[in-house]
Amino acid sequence: FTYSINCGMSCLGIGLSVLTDTSVKVDGGALPLVSVKTDNPIPKQLIPQLMEYVKSLTVTAPVAVGQVLARDVLGTGANLVATREVSIQKTSVDTALLPPVRSV
């Protein structure tokens, strides 16, 4: 997993807090991952713990943009929010299981 930090002006103050972007595993989705971000800054020193938490997280498709995937992450008051839509994976039909087609 990778993450990026968007701290804007808050990086200049004491008690550094950052917005964090990363990805979460999706079960049954057309894509294996969904991009997410925290909706509020979290203390920079909590980023390693956040990444461990995110690695353990799996959500089920479908996922909508703006959907809250985890609330109050690590007690920070920040939520983990989806920034991309992931639809349910379409399954292909196994033709070996279908009855044979007869010509008339």
Residue, then its C-alpha position, 0 to 999 in steps of 0.5 A: f500500500t502507498y499513501s500520499i499526504n496533503c497537509g496544506m497550511s497545517c504543516l506549518g503549525i505545531g502538532l502536524s496534522v495531515l489528510t491521508d490518501t490510500s487504497v482499501k481492498v474490495d471484495g467482489g468488486a470490478l476493481p481490487l482496490v478503492s481509493v480512499k482519503t481521510d475527511n479530516p486531518i489526522p496527527k502525522q504520528l498516527i500514519p503508520q497505525l492508519m496504514e496497518y489498519v487500512k491493510s486489515l480492512t476489506v469492503t464489499a462492492p459496490v462502493a460509492v464515491g463519498q461512502v464512509l468506509a470507516r468512522d472515527v479512525l483511530g479515535t481521531g474523529a476522521n472518517l475514511v471515505a471512498t474517492r472512487e466508485v467500484s461496481i460489483q464484478k460481473t461474473s461470466v457464465d461457464t458455458a460448460l455448465l449449460p445444456p447443449v444447444r440443439s439445431v432444428 
